[in-house]
Amino acid sequence: MVGRTLFFLWVFLLSLAQTALAQKAGVGAWENSRYTTIHWVEDQPALGWYYTWRTDQLWARGPTSRTVEFVPMIHSEGDLAKPITSDRPVRALMAFNEPDGKGSHQGGLSVERALALWPRVEAKGRGLRIGSPATTQAETLGPGSWQRRFMTEAERRGYRIDFMAVHYYSTDGDVAAFRRWLQAVHREYRRPIWVTEYALVDWDRPGAASYGQSAAFFERAAQMMDGLPFVERHAWFAANPYPWQGTVPKINLVDDRMQPTPMGETFRRVLSELGGREIASAN
């Protein structure tokens, strides 16, 4: 009798561990020309969550099943006035995408302006967990970095920041260096971490890495992060093709017709190994 009890306890604890692993894995995605990206998201085994860099979920034509968690983002100041739109309950809110950057896809905010806006972020995220601004990799650590200056003053003012959102782009596939960087972020800010963008890409040489190299990096990085208890979630950049400097880095999981790339096939396999749909939705 004792033996059977211990066996069922072991199975229960194993299922909890698998749930935690499955829930970590996510992806950043946007609409393709046919508005079928959401169908691809729903078809990924053990995909715990996705986001769109917006306050609204992926668009679709007609009624669509939505079982994968959507996490909204206040990308920049203008999004504070936009409603959060999700067919599923929302549990967390991300804020300010690369505010230290000036590009069209970046938040473009000074530390002072972001601090002035933060009470509105908190109001938008009432009842939700709120993530820090997600700065570029270079501005995440160090006493003069955008993130450190923001967090120092935010903590002094008593602002609420429940987890750190970070971006990491490896140029050489060194997963050990990625791990050390995450550990440094955790030591610095003493909060759980969401890696909301990561990939193998050198933005100065966007065509340098192959799909095979990207896939190998993803598999090792995902396994590494699943072994770090302070990393709550991670999201690959990105599901869709992302043109950059006249080429498309081989990091996309699907093409515009939602056909998987070699990277996408590895993504699906690795997520399958983390647990099935039942596990991913059990949390």
Buried (B, 14 or more C-beta within 10 A) or exposed (E): EEEEEEEEEEEEEEBEEBBBBBBBBBBBBBBBEEBBBBBBBBEBBBBBBBBBBBBBBBBBEEEBEBEBBBBBBBBBBEBBEBEBEBEEEBEBBBBBBBBBBEEEEBBBBEBEBBBEBBEBBBEBBEEBBBBBBBBBBEBBBEEEBBBBBBBEBBEEEEBEBBBBBBBBBBEEBBBEEBBEBBBEBBEBBEBBBBBBBBBBBBEEEBBBBEBEBBBBBBBBBBBBBBEBEBBBBBBBBBBBBBEEEEEBBBBBBBBEEBEBBBBBEBBBEBBBBBBBBEBBBBE
